[in-house]
């Protein structure tokens, strides 16, 4: 079976038409993982036995005519999602032997929707990073060129989609960790509105910024899986009871009449001209389809990275305090350099005498960033910007320079500080390396983001460009 041509939509149809069973489909993916993952390192744990049991159950349900949204579909999870009885490491040796006693809410929902879990995916330890290279389980390689990074921190979830090792993956995005690797790996990646998907049972990074979302090959597939995981959860007090729309409904409506904001502060010096070219041609395409491009300004953008790297470490230092080697974790000595750096930075900005100067000030600027977005969305329906200022970079290129690594997130962190959703959609290739654009919208406008992303994808179905592996 050639899984490289499959999408969730296609596989669902094939399963229904009995072209193959879920066990056969799952085995094809497991074989591919065995064959290819040596080169990519997307998986930390392959759950072969569990997958085959789940696939068998799915086949039984399929034969009874059961019609669950992800019935029999092989998926993978970033290793930050707690999975009952299955090791969950968060990419760190600190949790090398940690076996959770319960499933994250998202995992429960995916299982109830019939999904088949093929494994737990590689990530920067504790989700700190933009390249995947901070993983204690080795870096993930970019399937389009294995000398390059896959992007982080959800490196495994993006690379697993790009190399067709499953049909959908779940990740977390605290400052770009879904959108950036999606862009680097030619995948569709959504960071939903803060609170749209439950964070319960997911290893926390920055609790006021963490968003849970998914990677897929197509926009339609992404809408399909968000339909399963979105919604309020009594175990997560930050998930409001905003109704979950039918995400499939509006997708084919096109962009005619929509106003697309182009934020001037995202087209600055330091933006690779090639990335700019790809973004501009995507904008022209949408204009051709009837959207109006409107220049907008987000004047506080220049402070976003500084604000993010104060607030996030503050929350990280508090969240990581539970891995004290007594309740959880091997011992503090197993924390890597990046986690240590953030614990120190976070403790510093929260300490007496510095709290007002750094943490409080950053929180005030966070409000200004939110106002920038609110103001822009009074004038436009969505905004479009690059995801990353540069193309995927080479393995090792930025590991010695944390600041240059932090700058990869310059266009993604603001939506986390403001809570807005962002969808990364494949937009082109430069020198064989993928480039994505991001579509940013008002809170709870995921349906609109899918609609714009789909309109572009129809014209430019880049998911058909599979890497040579
Ligand atoms: N690269 C950013 C950081 O290192 C974002 C990480 C994330 O979104 N989890 O903090």
Boltz pocket constraint, residues with backbone or C-beta under 6 A from the ligand:
constraints:
  - pocket:
      binder: B
      contacts: [[A, 126], [A, 127], [A, 128], [A, 129], [A, 130], [A, 152], [A, 153], [A, 172], [A, 173], [A, 174], [A, 175], [A, 176], [A, 177], [A, 178], [A, 205], [A, 312], [A, 405], [A, 409]]
      max_distance: 6.0
